[in-house]
Amino acid sequence: MVRLKKGSPKAPQLPDAAQKTRRKKTTAHTKTALSDVQKCKQNGIETHLQATNTRNNYAGHVRRGREWLESHFDHLESEFTVGDNVNDSDVYNDPAFKDAFSHIPNRCSDKALALFMSLKGFHQNLSKTTVESIRSAFKKMWELSDGDRYRGKWHLNEARQCWEGNPAESAEVFDVLSSVKHKASAEGGDRTHSMAMTKDYMERTLQWHYTVCPLDIALGIIQKVMSGGHPSDVNLDLETRKVLTRHLEQITFEASAWTLWTRCFELIKLQRKDISLDTTMLDGVLKAYLANDTPTLQSSSQLYFEIFLSNRKGWQKKVDKGQWEADLRSNHYKIYPRPSIPACDCFVWMLVWIKWLELFHYGHTLQPNDLIFPAMGANGVVQPGQPISHDTVQKWINESTAGAGILGNFSTHCFRRGGAQYWFMFAPVGQRWTLAKVRWWGGWAEGEHRDTLVRYLLDELHAYEADYSDALAPISRGANDSLAGENALVSPASTEELRLVHASVTADVDRLRNDIGSVNNSLRSLTNVVVQAACTTATAFQHLGSSQHFAVVPGSESHTSHTPSLSPSPTYYVSPQSLLVRGLGGHPAAATHSPSSGSTGITGTSQNNGAVASKQRERLGLGHPGSTGTLPSTCTTSQRLPTHGLVIPRVPFACANGTTSPKNRSWKDIVEHWLVGDPNRGLKTPLKDWPKEWYQGINRQFASKYHQRSTIALEFINEYDSNETHFLAAYPEAELGHTQLLKAINKARTARGERISRRK
């Protein structure tokens, strides 16, 4: 009988049931120790019970509390013991007080927590939110310390003679927390939360952007490149690009936050992979926007791109409630064109901003992990792996509201409040959202955060409807007659209202007629002066026997006609209109929207096309009459743009949660940048492989940072043979950060004769 090999196709196979039985028996022999299971349970709870940011913040509060408590017992002797019955006046002398913040609470834990909260809230004058977070951190720590024992109200179990419950639930802790809240309300007034960034405020801030920054430049050159031009053909200097980048990023961030109702930390973490868009189709829509192609815009009104807010707050609550199916589509938002509200049109500004980054900063399409809102260094170079900070966004808001003349307290939360209130109360009749739609779009779970919804919407609505400050107005708003005064928008106009409208229109027409008459008279007088001056000049040249003479040709374009050398009398044709524009400044729009290719760097664009495109962008809200439509003329002092894609990452690194990497490992990051690079932060080529032209010439802005990084890296590699122990022993300044380390290395190199200090 021939024995078949195992695995041969003719070998007999066991039935499925027998195979399953054998697998089960095999699995049954592998047992896990209960202690390992217990550790696995603890690790799972610590890792997944709370969000990462919450867990890190709580750990920081607990660590600082323990450090503060230990600092009071460094020089105390604990040789004495005190019984269990300790008076409140002696509790702070109890030796158990120094262990009050351990994982297992003791009789002093509630007193210690109340004291720590008082220190932060009253002495250091921190916000009530911080004090609440401190209490929550210790409460969560004690809840997880021993099952159910340390949950609920803090009390003494007389039968067992031990303390039970949670010290954070004690009456003394609640008294301190309430006092801190009352203090904050008394100092900050009734309204301490951010004001809402209304649609009107958004429009005013957009006008301010156009006033202080020539945004028409960015829109014009993007339109040129999308029409077949090349970015290198644009004469754009570094300072102009820096200004345009700063304002475009702010406008896009604000429009996105207002549309998506995001918190600051949710939006600054947005990456390119979180946006799903078809560039082939949407590029055509963007061209239609920039060219004001109304038929194309109307036919493309159903096109959209999708944004996924992967860092939206509250996703864990949906998981806790078992909303698995709903969670599949939550946090996904389809963004459609909104040309009627240009200041809040996330669709167009997001497309413009991505194009701007790709064409004039990176030189290639954004990578999946590239941040949509990266930080920009003082040298105008964008850091693709560094998110903008909360302080930067707040600085933007303060600057734009002050520049637009908007008074009030605006925090980074103002866009979330403004967008929610607009679509619930102030949108046009028939476009307002239901409360269910508001709850879904804002990321609030159903049945959750009722107080938050009331604070966002109903409090503002009540204040609007109960506001009688305009009781003396000729026409009443009727705010309390219907929802958000909707009745005033749909009711027929009264005779008094029509009379006021007629009087206003008549007055405006009269003023316009007078202004037009004044302008015509001024132009007529100015034209006569120019014509007389030109004739006088021509006559003077004739009397002097000059070989040149002037002929004034009304209505002609100014040009110079050079005759052949055989002709003794070359003629220059001078137009009065051209003299008016050149000699006396002329109209700003005429001078700025029809520049020569030499002054703008936008070649191939005719005079008429430039003016038409500017007017079209004005109608779309993408341009502003007061903005300058030309690039600053290139002079010898302006710096050319560096090579696209070059970046030296900052150290320490800024994280998306607002923290930074430890200073004591900055030198390690520098060595890594020198040897292997950091593609996630834009450094795709190691610094050791950079050619000279990458940090010299037009890229000289990288020279200083490149030299500093090379000094640290080569000192570690060459002088200490990459031995970390010897390097740190020679330079303990590395624990203080790379700046102090660089000073120490330069000092050592000077002592070795490798560096000559520059005389100051």
Secondary structure, DSSP 8 states (H G I E B T S, - for coil): -----TT-TTS----HHHHHHHHHHHHHT----HHHHHHHHHHHHHHHSS-HHHHHHHHHHHHHHHHHHHHTSSS--------S---GGGGGG-GGGGGTTSSS--TTHHHHHHHHHHIIIIIS---HHHHHHHHHHHHHHHHTTSTTTT-SS-EEETTTTEEES-GGGSHHHHHHHHHHHHHHHHHH-S--S-----HHHHHHHHHHHHHHS-HHHHHHHHHHHHTT--GGGS--BHHHHHHHHHHHHHHHHHHHHHHHT--HHHHHT-BGGGEE--HHHHHHHHHHHHHT-HHHHHHTTT--EEEE-TT-TTHHHHHHTT-HHHHTTTTEEEE---TTSGGG-HHHHHHHHHHHHIIIIISS---TT-BSSEEE-TTS-EEEEEE--HHHHHHHHHHHHHHTT--S---TTHHHHHHHHIIIIIS-TT----HHHHHHHTT--TTS-HHHHIIIIIHHHHHHHT--TTTTSSS---GGGSGGGHHHHHS---HHHHHHHHHHHHHHHHHHHHHHHHHHHHHHHHHHHHHHHHHHHHHHHHHTT-S-EEEE-TT---EE----TT-S--EEEE-HHHHHHHHH---HHHHHSS--HHHH--TT--HHHHHHHHHHHHHHTS--TTS--S-----TTS-B---TT-----SS-B-TTS-B--GGGHHHHHHHHHHT-BGGGTB-S-GGG--GGGSSGGGGGGHHHHHHHHHHHHIIIIISTT-HHHHHHH-GGGGG-HHHHHHHHHHHHHHTTS------
